[in-house]
Amino acid sequence: MSLSYLKFFYLRPIFSLVSLLVLTSGCEVLPLSNPNRDLIEKSAKTSTPSSNLTPPPLGKQELLETATYTNSDGELYSIKNNNPVTGTLVSFYPNGNKQYEINYIEGLREGSAQWWSESGQLKHLRNYHKGQLSGSWVEYYAESEKKRQEHVYDNGIEIMRHGWWPDGTKRFEVIFLNGQEKSRQSWNALGIPTQQKNIPPTALPSPTKKKP
């Protein structure tokens, strides 16, 4: 048995361990979801039915993403008649289950928008008014009806954010003022506070006195 073979034999477990560490260190863990991301863009390549997949029958006001386009102002238009969309944009998984449905009025998101997992479990629920996030955006734990976190918006501006552990215990609470974080508090899985942060409000400039 050659010396080079023996070196390879004894070093192989070390190479395997190093490879495993590299792969696991690449996983990204985010405590909070980015409220500005668009879930359609992330899944557009897989959500649009392919040519050999027939989508389920659409409702009267439903249409697929392939039948629409977005203009430079972010408004959704119908390819068929070039009019702003009033209806529900939908997409389906290969198994026929609905992936999302988003309501539009005159090309802008309005009312509720929902996303599901491939098994049919609700993942996200957002609310819009005239194209802006308004009200709550709830994210659920995977394959669970329990809330993971909830963002509260007023006319596109976030005012509050809550998070929960899988057993329903509160995990964090963030308060915003004029779109800026004002305070933050977090708890561990036992409900014990682990962080509290209060940010003083920004001082307003003193009014200038007019000369008589």
Secondary structure as UniProt FT lines:
FT   HELIX           3..25
FT   TURN            35..36
FT   HELIX           39..47
FT   TURN            51..52
FT   TURN            60..61
FT   STRAND          62..64
FT   HELIX           65..67
FT   STRAND          68..70
FT   TURN            72..73
FT   STRAND          76..78
FT   TURN            79..81
FT   STRAND          87..92
FT   TURN            94..95
FT   STRAND          98..105
FT   TURN            106..107
FT   STRAND          108..116
FT   TURN            118..119
FT   STRAND          122..129
FT   TURN            130..131
FT   STRAND          132..133
FT   STRAND          135..140
FT   TURN            142..143
FT   STRAND          147..154
FT   TURN            155..156
FT   STRAND          157..164
FT   TURN            166..167
FT   STRAND          170..177
FT   TURN            178..179
FT   STRAND          180..187
FT   TURN            189..190
FT   STRAND          193..198
//
